[in-house]
Amino acid sequence: MKRKKCWLKVVGILLVILVILDVGAGVFFYKLAIERGTKEFLTGNADLEVSAEAMDVFTKGDWRSWADTRDFEYWQMESFDGLTLQGYFLEAEEPTNKTVVFAHGYLGRAQDMALFGQYYYEELGFNMFTADSRGHGLSEGDYYGFGWHDRLDYVAWIDRIIAELGEDTEIILHGVSMGAATVLMTLGEELPDNVKLAVADSPYSSVYDLFDYQLDRMFNLPSFPILPTMGMVTDFQAGYSLKEASALDQVEKAQVPILYIHGGKDTFVPTEMTKTLVEHTKTDTEMLIVPGANHGESIVLDREGYLEAMNSFFDKHLY
């Protein structure tokens, strides 16, 4: 009897230790990935290495000086949960009813989307709107929404754009990485008919799926029990769970055509996630896979193919 009680005590202590370790891991990974701040663990990450050609464009491309010399209007908005968010609007040189709305990637900022915006503005003649997502740039927020709360921010930005530009405004959504997931999550909401189509470059299927993949690839850790606990921490700290933040569920409700683009050698957000998203999208879709491109490189490594796919999609669904 004494031996049995002893074993029960040992088992109980071990369970308590495991629970403490699990909670500690959940808090650790929340702070690592979701809490606003510098993410040193991504420095030197092989999955984020880009080609010399892409790096040269990303860091030295003329799109940077182009953005710096444009006269963007500064727009502010209060989010549904009281954050002050920052947006930037650039009116086209010639009057138009077409506006591209951009969503940038994780740890990025609104200005990053000038890499794409310069083409929309100079070659297509569109108005351009881009925003700092919550937790990024000049926008408030102490956590990263990974697209979930951001989707409601973008619904509000869309309403603001229509109010400013008029009821005949036609809107195209274009996002990269986290921004692509943000766009897809936004499409699952009730949107005005002004939103005509979307371009999703390198999206993930859900935040849970992304972290599941990254836990295994970067840390050689299983998703259970870490992700469920991290999800509870995220829900408590940021107000959303990892599983509810699903682009996959949202695209099933989308009402507009979607052009999907992904690098064929993307090891940070696996290409298969886009293929799965395409399978779950019920509207008209097209998919461009750029062979040899890593995460977010497609616009550089196959610029001609990228823009040709965009223009063909626009010709079919916009003009």
C-alpha angles and dihedrals in degrees: 000000000000090000091052092051089048092053092047089052091050091048091048092051091048091051091050090050091049091050091050091049091048093050089046090052092049092052092043095054092043090056091042098053112013109030111089114258147082113322105209092168088075093057109107093007105159091212090063096048111122132198120267089248093054093043091053092053094043094051104029107020118134088240087081095059089040091058092045092056098047120101100234119184112232112230125187129196136179112232126226089264098046104267122140107233127195125222135175126212127193118190117219119252091241123039112269139160093218123098130177115212115202133204118195131213136263113302090004133113139225095266091062089075091066083088085075099022095066090064094046090049102041103031104027098031095228130155110245131219125179131168141197103244117231110287091022136094113335095342119106124242135106096222140045115250096203087216100304104098087023089066090067090046089055093049087056093046090051090052090049092051092052091047090051100041104031142259093284092063114128115207132204119191118212124179139168126212106321086009090055090052088048090054093049092047089049090054090062091064127082103274133181118258087250089084103087107172145337140227115210114190116191100342127175122229095231139341090248092052091048094051091043089056094044095047090057097040100041103028105019089232130138120245092234125104095359101063097047089052093044087050091056091048090049091049090051096043103032104019100243137084126230094239097049090054092082126150086184093064092043098052089056086067096042117125101192134069116268130207110205121201128181140162114252092223099041107144096168096060104015118236090232089072091066091047089053091049091052090053091054097045113101098191127075110296140180127189130207117192112189109209114229095013120129125204112326094349098111096094089057105036094047105017093153093051092043094053093041090055090048095048093046090050091048092049089054100044109019114035 
